[in-house]
Amino acid sequence: MQFLPLLGKNLKDDEIIEILEGSDMDVIYDIDRLLEGQPDKYWAASKKSGFQFKFGATQTLDAVFLHTTPSDGYAAISQQGCDISLFTTTREAQAFGETQHLQVTKGHANVLGASRDWVRLGFTTHSIHYEFHGGSLALVTITRNDEHQAV
């Protein structure tokens, strides 16, 4: 699937509706229940296809999450026809970013005793965050850059 052209699309755009219907995806409205002034969000997940959409308060697609390994009830995303480069190591992701003259940020964290390494590649309109669990790519997050996001 081609994910990059979907960033910035409205929840009710034809391309999005086609994916929602074709993948039998429900849209979940996520309100600011604690009244902390956080903008509302909309979520749509295709667990069988390994991806999830996050729409902002204006119903614009701001982030896409790609599960590259089965986890949390998600199947692994099909790499066939996917427009996002998937890397097997942090070193490979970093080398790609440097070769393409992208902004490259990397880091490490221990979350609940589990080791997480990540590499973030910054493009003009979006960023791609690669998260590795135990040395294997597990989750890829595609996010519109702040100046391109609606609240």
N, C-alpha and C positions, 0 to 999 in steps of 0.2 A: 504494500500500500504506500502511496505517496503522502507523507504526513506534513512536510514543510509547506506545501501550498494551502493547507487547511488552517495554519496559524492565522489568526486575525479574522477568520470567517465567523459569521453570526450563527448562532444556534439554529436559526430557521432558514439558513441558506440551503439551496437545493443540494449541494454537495454533502453537507452535514446531514441533512434529513435522509438522503440516500444511504449513507453509512449507518445511521441510527436504525433505519428500517431493515436494511440488509443484514445487519448483525444482531437484530432483535435487542437493541439497547434501550434501557429505560433512562430517563433523565431525572436525577435527584436534585431537588432544590435544597441547598444548605444555607439556612439563615443564621444570622448572628444571635444565637439563643441567649448568650450571656450579656448582650447589649453592651459590648465593648467597643462599638463603633467600627467593627470589621465589616468590610463589604460582603454582601451575599455572594454565593458561588453556586454553580451548577455542575454536576458530575455525571458522566456517562461512561460506563465500563462494558467492555466485551471481554469477559474472563476467558471465554473459549478461544478468542483470537489474541489474547495477551496484551491488550492495550486499554488505556483509560484516558478520557478527555476531561479537562478542567476549563470551564467557562467562567469569566468574571461576572461582576454585577450587571454589566451591560450585555450579557449573553454572548460575549466574544471569546473565541477559543484562545486561551492564553498559554495552556500547557498540555503536553501529551506525554504520557508515561508508557514506556515500552518494557514489558517483562521479557527478558531474554532467556530466562530459565523458569521452569514452573515454580510458583511460590504464591502463597496467600490466596489460593484458589484460582490463580491465573495460569493459563497455559503459556508456553513460550511463544513469542511473536514469530510469525513466519518471516524469514529473511528474504524470501523470494519476492521481488518487486519492491522491497523496502528502500526508500530513498535516504535512509540514515546509515552512515558507515558504522559498522559494529566492529569493535576491536577485541582481541583476545587478552591483551595485557594493558596495564596503565602506560607502560613504556611505548607501546605501539600507538596508543591514542595521543600521547604527548608528542611523539615524533611526527605524526600526521599534522597536528596543530602547528608545530614549529615550521614544517615544510610549507604549509599553506599560509604562514605569517598571521596566524590567528592569536588572539589573547588566550594563553594557556595558564590555567590555575590547577594545582593539584593538592591533595591533602590526604590525611589518614585520621580515622576516628575509631574508637571502640564504643559500640552501641550495645548495651546490655550484654557485655562480654564477647560480642562478635566483632571481628576485625572488618573494617570497611576502608577501602581505598577508593579515591575518586579523582577524576580528571574532568575539568570543565573547559570546553572550547567556546570562545566568544566570537560570534560572527556579527555582522553589522546589524541585522534585524532580530537575531535570536541567539540563544546559547544552547549547547548540548552538554548535559552532565552525565558522565559515565560512572556508574557505581559498581565496584567490584566487591564481591563477598568471598572471602577465602581464596582470593586470587582469580576468581572467575567473574566475568561480566554478568551482572544480575539485573540491573535496572538502568534504563536510559531515559532521561527526562529532557524534553525539548521545551524551551520556554521562550516566549516573545520577550524581547528586551523591554525594560521599563518604559522607555519613551514611546514604544509602540503598543503598550497595553492601555486598555481602558480600565477605569476603576470599577 
